[in-house]
Amino acid sequence: MTVSDQLPTIGWREWLSLPELGIKFVKAKIDTGARSSSLHAFDVETFDNDGVQYVRFKVNPVQRNDDWTIQCSAPVVDMRSIRSSSGQAAIRPVIKTPITLLGQRIEIELTLADRNQMGFRMLLGREAFRRRFLIDPGQSYLGGVPKKKKRKS
């Protein structure tokens, strides 16, 4: 039995959920060139909660739709210098949260960044899918596409 027989296949873009953040659906670009994963976030602020550093932020999970905003908070696991595709380095908060993709629940680390001008609200880097999925760059949405009404709820 080969590795390709054992691992599920995902396309270069997929819909996934971030259940602990209250995000039912977000379209993610699967990026083998990026090590870390990133989520579009704005109004990002860190705060202390009984000696634990947290981050509070807002997410518009659907591209070009600012009407649907989800407020989130999570413990900060790290503050990292992340280099963007344009070569700019910035210190970003890192959180740990599960995603659900193709029915699998996977705990991943996410950096929070302003991705408003990017084509996808979320970037899934190789650390998140390594040894869990195979990528077929010629395919999209192998996990299905949520109905438009569900995307807005």
Backbone as a printed PyTorch tensor [residue, N CA C, xyz], in Angstrom:
tensor([[[  0.8430,  -1.1770,   0.0000],
         [  0.0000,   0.0000,   0.0000],
         [  0.8920,   1.2450,   0.0000]],

        [[  0.6280,   2.1720,  -0.9030],
         [  1.4340,   3.3870,  -0.9950],
         [  0.8230,   4.4950,  -0.1430]],

        [[  1.6040,   5.5430,   0.0670],
         [  1.1260,   6.6910,   0.8320],
         [ -0.1130,   7.2830,   0.1750]],

        [[ -0.1250,   7.3400,  -1.1650],
         [ -1.2700,   7.9300,  -1.8640],
         [ -2.5450,   7.1120,  -1.6760]],

        [[ -2.4220,   5.8310,  -1.3380],
         [ -3.6010,   5.0120,  -1.0510],
         [ -4.1520,   5.2900,   0.3500]],

        [[ -3.3130,   5.8250,   1.2230],
         [ -3.6930,   5.9950,   2.6210],
         [ -4.1650,   7.4050,   2.9650]],

        [[ -3.6760,   8.4140,   2.2470],
         [ -3.9990,   9.8000,   2.5820],
         [ -5.1040,  10.3380,   1.6850]],

        [[ -6.0570,  11.0970,   2.2600],
         [ -7.0730,  11.7280,   1.4240],
         [ -6.4490,  12.8430,   0.5810]],

        [[ -7.0710,  13.1360,  -0.5400],
         [ -6.5740,  14.1610,  -1.4610],
         [ -7.4220,  15.4140,  -1.3490]],

        [[ -6.7420,  16.5680,  -1.3110],
         [ -7.4200,  17.8620,  -1.3470],
         [ -6.9210,  18.6320,  -2.5550]],

        [[ -7.7150,  19.5980,  -2.9890],
         [ -7.3510,  20.4390,  -4.1200],
         [ -6.5430,  21.6480,  -3.6850]],

        [[ -6.2400,  22.5250,  -4.6390],
         [ -5.4230,  23.7090,  -4.3290],
         [ -6.2160,  24.7740,  -3.5760]],

        [[ -7.5430,  24.6200,  -3.5400],
         [ -8.3910,  25.4770,  -2.7070],
         [ -9.5210,  24.6120,  -2.1610]],

        [[ -9.8630,  24.8690,  -0.9060],
         [-10.8720,  24.0610,  -0.2160],
         [-11.6590,  24.9340,   0.7600]],

        [[-12.8950,  24.5400,   1.0210],
         [-13.6810,  25.1300,   2.0930],
         [-13.3830,  24.3410,   3.3650]],

        [[-13.1910,  25.0440,   4.4700],
         [-12.9730,  24.3910,   5.7570],
         [-13.6600,  25.1960,   6.8410]],

        [[-13.6940,  24.6540,   8.0360],
         [-14.2980,  25.3800,   9.1550],
         [-13.2980,  25.4940,  10.2990]],

        [[-13.5200,  26.4990,  11.1230],
         [-12.7460,  26.7290,  12.3440],
         [-13.7650,  26.7420,  13.4930]],

        [[-14.1760,  25.5500,  13.9480],
         [-15.3140,  25.4570,  14.8720],
         [-15.1360,  26.1970,  16.1930]],

        [[-13.9520,  26.1920,  16.7690],
         [-13.7650,  26.8530,  18.0700],
         [-13.7680,  28.3690,  17.9550]],

        [[-13.6070,  28.8820,  16.7310],
         [-13.6800,  30.3270,  16.5110],
         [-15.0670,  30.7440,  16.0320]],

        [[-15.9600,  29.7720,  15.8460],
         [-17.3070,  30.0810,  15.3830],
         [-17.3950,  30.3450,  13.8900]],

        [[-16.3920,  29.9150,  13.1360],
         [-16.3700,  30.1260,  11.6840],
         [-16.7850,  28.8260,  11.0160]],

        [[-18.0040,  28.8140,  10.4770],
         [-18.5420,  27.5920,   9.8750],
         [-17.9060,  27.2800,   8.5290]],

        [[-17.5920,  28.3190,   7.7580],
         [-17.0200,  28.1190,   6.4290],
         [-16.0570,  29.2470,   6.1050]],

        [[-14.9070,  28.8930,   5.5720],
         [-13.9730,  29.8670,   5.0250],
         [-13.2380,  29.1800,   3.8790]],

        [[-13.0310,  29.9220,   2.8050],
         [-12.3250,  29.3690,   1.6500],
         [-10.8260,  29.5550,   1.8810]],

        [[-10.0830,  28.4660,   1.7720],
         [ -8.6420,  28.5080,   2.0240],
         [ -7.8680,  28.1070,   0.7790]],

        [[ -6.7610,  28.7920,   0.5710],
         [ -5.8170,  28.4010,  -0.4770],
         [ -4.8210,  27.4460,   0.1650]],

        [[ -4.6290,  26.3000,  -0.4590],
         [ -3.6690,  25.3150,   0.0280],
         [ -2.3320,  25.6830,  -0.6010]],

        [[ -1.3800,  26.0910,   0.2320],
         [ -0.1300,  26.6650,  -0.2780],
         [  1.0740,  25.8520,   0.1930]],

        [[  1.5950,  25.0150,  -0.7010],
         [  2.7600,  24.1930,  -0.3570],
         [  4.0220,  25.0360,  -0.2140]],

        [[  4.0020,  26.2600,  -0.7190],
         [  5.1610,  27.1460,  -0.6140],
         [  5.2340,  27.9030,   0.6980]],

        [[  4.1380,  27.9180,   1.4390],
         [  4.1010,  28.6120,   2.7300],
         [  4.2280,  27.5870,   3.8510]],

        [[  5.0900,  27.8500,   4.8040],
         [  5.2450,  26.9310,   5.9330],
         [  4.0800,  27.0630,   6.9020]],

        [[  3.7230,  28.2980,   7.2420],
         [  2.6770,  28.5160,   8.2420],
         [  1.3430,  28.8610,   7.5940]],

        [[  0.2970,  28.7320,   8.3800],
         [ -1.0560,  29.0650,   7.9350],
         [ -1.4190,  30.4420,   8.4570]],

        [[ -2.3040,  31.1270,   7.7370],
         [ -2.6660,  32.4870,   8.1010],
         [ -4.1540,  32.7140,   7.8850]],

        [[ -4.7620,  33.4700,   8.7860],
         [ -6.1810,  33.8000,   8.7100],
         [ -6.3220,  35.3090,   8.6380]],

        [[ -7.2230,  35.7790,   7.7580],
         [ -7.5090,  37.2120,   7.6830],
         [ -8.1440,  37.6580,   8.9920]],

        [[ -7.5620,  38.6550,   9.6270],
         [ -8.0930,  39.1890,  10.8760],
         [ -7.8620,  40.6940,  10.9000]],

        [[ -8.7860,  41.4030,  11.5470],
         [ -8.6200,  42.8460,  11.7110],
         [ -9.0750,  43.2300,  13.1160]],

        [[ -8.8060,  44.4760,  13.4970],
         [ -9.0450,  44.9390,  14.8720],
         [ -8.4030,  43.9720,  15.8650]],

        [[ -7.1690,  43.5940,  15.5790],
         [ -6.4280,  42.6300,  16.4010],
         [ -5.8510,  43.3460,  17.6170]],

        [[ -6.1480,  42.8360,  18.8060],
         [ -5.5610,  43.4010,  20.0180],
         [ -5.3010,  42.2920,  21.0320]],

        [[ -4.1430,  42.3590,  21.6610],
         [ -3.8100,  41.3800,  22.6920],
         [ -4.2690,  41.9250,  24.0450]],

        [[ -4.5780,  41.0000,  24.9560],
         [ -4.9770,  41.3840,  26.3050],
         [ -4.6050,  40.2620,  27.2650]],

        [[ -4.5590,  40.6050,  28.5380],
         [ -4.1930,  39.6480,  29.5780],
         [ -5.4630,  39.1110,  30.2350]],

        [[ -5.5220,  37.7930,  30.4090],
         [ -6.6650,  37.1540,  31.0680],
         [ -6.1100,  36.2110,  32.1290]],

        [[ -6.0960,  36.6590,  33.3790],
         [ -5.5520,  35.8780,  34.4990],
         [ -4.1210,  35.4180,  34.2330]],

        [[ -3.2980,  36.3160,  33.7280],
         [ -1.8930,  36.0120,  33.4960],
         [ -1.5980,  35.3060,  32.1880]],

        [[ -2.6290,  35.0510,  31.3830],
         [ -2.4480,  34.3990,  30.0800],
         [ -2.7160,  35.4360,  28.9920]],

        [[ -1.8050,  35.5190,  28.0300],
         [ -1.9940,  36.4700,  26.9350],
         [ -2.9920,  35.9140,  25.9170]],

        [[ -3.9910,  36.7050,  25.6140],
         [ -5.0180,  36.3740,  24.6200],
         [ -4.9710,  37.3970,  23.4990]],

        [[ -5.6330,  37.0510,  22.4090],
         [ -5.8110,  37.9940,  21.3140],
         [ -7.2930,  38.0320,  20.9660]],

        [[ -7.7850,  39.2440,  20.7590],
         [ -9.1680,  39.4710,  20.3360],
         [ -9.0810,  39.9990,  18.9060]],

        [[ -9.9470,  39.4830,  18.0260],
         [ -9.8900,  39.9100,  16.6290],
         [-11.2250,  39.6760,  15.9520]],

        [[-11.3780,  40.2760,  14.7790],
         [-12.5860,  40.1070,  13.9740],
         [-12.2070,  39.4720,  12.6470]],

        [[-13.1540,  38.7080,  12.1050],
         [-12.9410,  38.0070,  10.8350],
         [-14.1560,  38.2380,   9.9410]],

        [[-13.9080,  38.5720,   8.6790],
         [-14.9400,  38.5280,   7.6330],
         [-14.6380,  37.2660,   6.8390]],

        [[-15.3280,  36.1510,   7.1010],
         [-14.9310,  34.8840,   6.4870],
         [-15.1720,  34.7780,   4.9830]],

        [[-16.0300,  35.6380,   4.4370],
         [-16.3220,  35.5700,   3.0050],
         [-15.6830,  36.7640,   2.3030]],

        [[-14.8850,  36.4830,   1.2930],
         [-14.2160,  37.5290,   0.5160],
         [-15.2470,  38.4960,  -0.0680]],

        [[-14.9340,  39.7640,  -0.0640],
         [-15.7780,  40.8340,  -0.6080],
         [-17.1530,  40.9040,   0.0690]],

        [[-17.2170,  40.5240,   1.3510],
         [-18.4550,  40.6360,   2.1130],
         [-18.1060,  41.1130,   3.5220]],

        [[-18.1850,  42.4190,   3.7200],
         [-17.8710,  42.9900,   5.0260],
         [-19.0820,  43.0330,   5.9530]],

        [[-20.2430,  42.5750,   5.4680],
         [-21.4520,  42.5900,   6.2860],
         [-21.4460,  41.4930,   7.3450]],

        [[-20.7280,  40.4100,   7.0920],
         [-20.7110,  39.2690,   7.9960],
         [-19.3880,  39.2780,   8.7560]],

        [[-19.4380,  39.6800,  10.0210],
         [-18.2370,  39.7690,  10.8500],
         [-18.3870,  38.8520,  12.0530]],

        [[-17.3460,  38.0930,  12.3270],
         [-17.3210,  37.2050,  13.4900],
         [-16.2470,  37.7160,  14.4440]],

        [[-16.6200,  37.8990,  15.7140],
         [-15.6550,  38.3140,  16.7280],
         [-15.1090,  37.0700,  17.4050]],

        [[-13.8010,  37.0160,  17.5310],
         [-13.1260,  35.8300,  18.0650],
         [-12.1260,  36.2360,  19.1350]],

        [[-11.7540,  35.2720,  19.9610],
         [-10.6180,  35.4420,  20.8660],
         [-10.0060,  34.0690,  21.0990]],

        [[ -8.7160,  34.0810,  21.3870],
         [ -7.9840,  32.8320,  21.5950],
         [ -6.6990,  33.1350,  22.3510]],

        [[ -6.1730,  32.1480,  23.0750],
         [ -4.8730,  32.3400,  23.7140],
         [ -3.7750,  32.4980,  22.6580]],

        [[ -2.8230,  33.3600,  22.9420],
         [ -1.6680,  33.5460,  22.0640],
         [ -0.6330,  32.4930,  22.4410]],

        [[ -0.1820,  31.7010,  21.4630],
         [  0.8490,  30.7010,  21.7460],
         [  2.2400,  31.2240,  21.4140]],

        [[  2.2990,  32.2870,  20.6020],
         [  3.5970,  32.8430,  20.2190],
         [  3.3720,  34.1680,  19.5000]],

        [[  4.4100,  34.9740,  19.4570],
         [  4.4620,  36.1560,  18.5940],
         [  5.6480,  35.8940,  17.6720]],

        [[  5.3870,  35.8180,  16.3500],
         [  6.4350,  35.4260,  15.4060],
         [  6.6480,  36.4620,  14.3250]],

        [[  7.8960,  36.5230,  13.8990],
         [  8.2240,  37.3250,  12.7230],
         [  7.9300,  36.4680,  11.5000]],

        [[  6.9760,  36.9150,  10.6920],
         [  6.5580,  36.1880,   9.4960],
         [  6.8830,  37.0460,   8.2860]],

        [[  7.5120,  36.4420,   7.3020],
         [  7.8480,  37.1520,   6.0700],
         [  6.7450,  36.9110,   5.0470]],

        [[  6.1900,  37.9930,   4.5200],
         [  5.1180,  37.8920,   3.5270],
         [  5.7080,  37.5140,   2.1720]],

        [[  4.8170,  37.2400,   1.2260],
         [  5.2700,  36.8840,  -0.1250],
         [  6.0030,  38.0430,  -0.7880]],

        [[  5.7570,  39.2750,  -0.3200],
         [  6.4620,  40.4370,  -0.8740],
         [  7.8080,  40.6700,  -0.1900]],

        [[  8.1290,  39.8490,   0.8210],
         [  9.4160,  39.9570,   1.4920],
         [  9.3970,  40.7930,   2.7590]],

        [[  8.2570,  41.3820,   3.1040],
         [  8.1450,  42.2050,   4.3070],
         [  7.9810,  41.3130,   5.5360]],

        [[  8.7550,  41.5930,   6.5800],
         [  8.6320,  40.8390,   7.8310],
         [  7.7560,  41.6240,   8.8030]],

        [[  6.8990,  40.9190,   9.5250],
         [  6.0370,  41.5470,  10.5260],
         [  5.8540,  40.5760,  11.6850]],

        [[  5.7270,  41.1350,  12.8830],
         [  5.4560,  40.3220,  14.0630],
         [  3.9460,  40.0820,  14.1140]],

        [[  3.5650,  38.8160,  14.1640],
         [  2.1460,  38.4590,  14.1680],
         [  1.8350,  37.5420,  15.3470]],

        [[  0.6280,  37.6840,  15.9220],
         [  0.2170,  36.7250,  16.9490],
         [ -0.0750,  35.3700,  16.3100]],

        [[  0.2430,  34.3200,  17.0490],
         [ -0.0170,  32.9500,  16.6040],
         [ -0.9810,  32.3190,  17.5990]],

        [[ -2.0340,  31.6900,  17.0690],
         [ -2.9860,  30.9620,  17.9060],
         [ -2.9970,  29.5030,  17.4700]],

        [[ -3.5170,  28.6570,  18.3240],
         [ -3.6780,  27.2370,  17.9970],
         [ -5.1710,  26.9470,  18.0510]],

        [[ -5.6990,  26.3730,  16.9750],
         [ -7.1250,  26.0750,  16.9060],
         [ -7.3630,  24.9160,  15.9540]],

        [[ -8.4210,  24.1500,  16.1630],
         [ -8.7030,  23.0750,  15.2110],
         [ -9.4020,  23.6010,  13.9580]],

        [[ -9.1380,  22.9150,  12.8490],
         [ -9.9010,  23.1220,  11.6230],
         [-10.5960,  21.8030,  11.3110]],

        [[-11.6420,  21.8760,  10.5200],
         [-12.2810,  20.6710,  10.0030],
         [-12.1880,  20.7320,   8.4920]],

        [[-11.5380,  19.7240,   7.9140],
         [-11.3290,  19.6430,   6.4690],
         [-11.5300,  18.1990,   6.0460]],

        [[-12.4110,  17.9710,   5.0890],
         [-12.7630,  16.6240,   4.6140],
         [-13.1740,  15.7160,   5.7750]],

        [[-13.8790,  16.2880,   6.7370],
         [-14.3580,  15.5130,   7.8750],
         [-13.3100,  15.2350,   8.9350]],

        [[-12.0770,  15.6780,   8.7180],
         [-11.0150,  15.4720,   9.7080],
         [-10.8370,  16.7290,  10.5460]],

        [[-10.7140,  16.5350,  11.8400],
         [-10.4500,  17.6490,  12.7580],
         [ -8.9560,  17.6520,  13.0490]],

        [[ -8.3160,  18.7770,  12.7500],
         [ -6.8630,  18.8860,  12.8670],
         [ -6.5220,  20.1530,  13.6450]],

        [[ -5.6830,  20.0220,  14.6490],
         [ -5.2070,  21.1790,  15.4090],
         [ -4.0580,  21.8220,  14.6370]],

        [[ -4.1810,  23.1250,  14.3610],
         [ -3.1240,  23.8220,  13.6210],
         [ -2.7680,  25.1340,  14.3160]],

        [[ -1.6090,  25.6610,  13.9490],
         [ -1.2280,  27.0050,  14.3540],
         [ -1.5970,  27.9550,  13.2290]],

        [[ -2.1210,  29.1210,  13.5990],
         [ -2.5320,  30.1420,  12.6390],
         [ -1.9230,  31.4740,  13.0260]],

        [[ -1.3450,  32.1710,  12.0670],
         [ -0.9710,  33.5570,  12.2990],
         [ -2.1570,  34.4190,  11.8930]],

        [[ -2.2990,  35.5570,  12.5390],
         [ -3.3860,  36.4860,  12.2280],
         [ -2.8030,  37.6500,  11.4490]],

        [[ -3.3840,  37.9320,  10.2880],
         [ -2.8430,  38.9750,   9.4170],
         [ -3.9600,  39.6200,   8.6150]],

        [[ -3.7140,  40.8340,   8.1720],
         [ -4.6560,  41.5050,   7.2770],
         [ -4.4700,  40.9320,   5.8780]],

        [[ -5.4010,  40.0880,   5.4600],
         [ -5.3700,  39.4710,   4.1310],
         [ -6.4770,  40.0540,   3.2490]],

        [[ -6.9450,  41.2570,   3.5940],
         [ -8.0800,  41.8480,   2.8920],
         [ -7.8350,  42.0080,   1.3940]],

        [[ -6.6160,  42.2810,   1.0030],
         [ -6.3140,  42.4720,  -0.4170],
         [ -5.9180,  41.1680,  -1.1100]],

        [[ -5.8680,  40.0830,  -0.3660],
         [ -5.4960,  38.7870,  -0.9340],
         [ -6.7280,  38.0930,  -1.5090]],

        [[ -6.5100,  37.1160,  -2.3430],
         [ -7.6110,  36.3950,  -2.9770],
         [ -8.3360,  35.4280,  -2.0600]],

        [[ -7.7260,  35.0750,  -0.9400],
         [ -8.3180,  34.1060,  -0.0140],
         [ -8.2140,  34.6350,   1.4070]],

        [[ -9.2540,  34.4010,   2.1940],
         [ -9.2570,  34.8250,   3.5950],
         [ -8.3360,  33.9680,   4.4500]],

        [[ -8.0050,  32.7900,   3.9560],
         [ -7.1390,  31.9080,   4.7230],
         [ -6.1440,  31.2190,   3.8120]],

        [[ -4.9520,  31.0610,   4.3340],
         [ -3.8860,  30.3450,   3.6470],
         [ -3.5380,  29.1470,   4.5180]],

        [[ -3.6060,  27.9540,   3.9520],
         [ -3.2550,  26.7470,   4.6990],
         [ -1.8570,  26.3230,   4.2710]],

        [[ -0.8890,  26.5280,   5.1590],
         [  0.5030,  26.2050,   4.8710],
         [  0.8180,  24.7340,   5.0880]],

        [[  1.9850,  24.3400,   4.6270],
         [  2.3200,  22.9070,   4.5790],
         [  2.4130,  22.2440,   5.9510]],

        [[  2.7130,  22.9820,   7.0100],
         [  2.7550,  22.3650,   8.3420],
         [  1.3800,  21.8300,   8.7420]],

        [[  0.3140,  22.4310,   8.2310],
         [ -1.0460,  22.0060,   8.5920],
         [ -1.4630,  20.7190,   7.8960]],

        [[ -0.9810,  20.4960,   6.6720],
         [ -1.4540,  19.3100,   5.9360],
         [ -0.3840,  18.2510,   5.7310]],

        [[  0.8150,  18.5100,   6.1740],
         [  1.9160,  17.5580,   6.0200],
         [  1.5800,  16.2290,   6.6950]],

        [[  1.7440,  15.1410,   5.9570],
         [  1.4680,  13.7700,   6.4180],
         [ -0.0110,  13.5210,   6.7280]],

        [[ -0.8760,  14.4330,   6.2850],
         [ -2.3130,  14.2640,   6.5180],
         [ -3.1040,  14.1920,   5.2190]],

        [[ -2.6370,  14.9390,   4.2060],
         [ -3.3410,  15.0180,   2.9300],
         [ -2.3440,  15.0160,   1.7840]],

        [[ -2.8110,  14.5750,   0.6250],
         [ -2.0880,  14.7750,  -0.6260],
         [ -2.7550,  15.9440,  -1.3290]],

        [[ -1.9770,  16.7260,  -2.0640],
         [ -2.5030,  17.8860,  -2.7700],
         [ -2.5410,  17.5830,  -4.2600]],

        [[ -3.7090,  17.7870,  -4.8710],
         [ -3.8410,  17.6980,  -6.3250],
         [ -4.0330,  19.1230,  -6.8290]],

        [[ -2.9850,  19.7380,  -7.3830],
         [ -3.0760,  21.1420,  -7.7920],
         [ -4.0260,  21.3870,  -8.9580]],

        [[ -4.4850,  20.3390,  -9.6040],
         [ -5.4330,  20.4840, -10.7050],
         [ -6.8820,  20.4030, -10.2590]],

        [[ -7.1130,  20.2330,  -8.9700],
         [ -8.4720,  20.0710,  -8.4460],
         [ -8.8040,  21.1730,  -7.4450]],

        [[-10.0960,  21.4140,  -7.2660],
         [-10.5940,  22.3750,  -6.2790],
         [-11.7980,  21.7970,  -5.5660]],

        [[-11.9410,  22.1630,  -4.3190],
         [-13.1280,  21.8630,  -3.5200],
         [-13.4900,  20.3800,  -3.5150]],

        [[-12.5030,  19.5290,  -3.3110],
         [-12.7670,  18.0920,  -3.2480],
         [-13.5860,  17.7310,  -2.0130]],

        [[-13.6000,  18.6140,  -1.0270],
         [-14.4230,  18.4120,   0.1610],
         [-15.8300,  18.9570,   0.0090]],

        [[-16.1410,  19.4960,  -1.1600],
         [-17.4740,  20.0410,  -1.4120],
         [-17.5240,  21.5450,  -1.2290]],

        [[-18.6210,  22.1220,  -1.6980],
         [-18.8530,  23.5610,  -1.6120],
         [-20.1190,  23.7780,  -0.7960]],

        [[-20.0500,  24.5920,   0.2710],
         [-21.2660,  24.8390,   1.0510],
         [-22.2800,  25.6340,   0.2330]],

        [[-23.5450,  25.3800,   0.4880],
         [-24.5910,  26.1490,  -0.1820],
         [-24.4550,  27.6110,   0.2300]],

        [[-24.7440,  28.5350,  -0.6930],
         [-24.5630,  29.9660,  -0.4120],
         [-25.3020,  30.4040,   0.8440]],

        [[-26.4970,  29.8820,   1.0680],
         [-27.2550,  30.2670,   2.2590],
         [-26.5100,  29.8600,   3.5310]],

        [[-25.8970,  28.6790,   3.5430],
         [-25.1540,  28.2110,   4.7200],
         [-23.9090,  29.0520,   4.9590]],

        [[-23.2700,  29.5370,   3.8830],
         [-22.0620,  30.3480,   4.0280],
         [-22.3510,  31.6390,   4.7710]],

        [[-23.5850,  32.1060,   4.7130],
         [-23.9280,  33.3930,   5.3060],
         [-24.4840,  33.2710,   6.7100]],

        [[-24.5870,  32.0470,   7.2300],
         [-25.1560,  31.8960,   8.5790],
         [-24.1090,  31.5800,   9.6020]]])
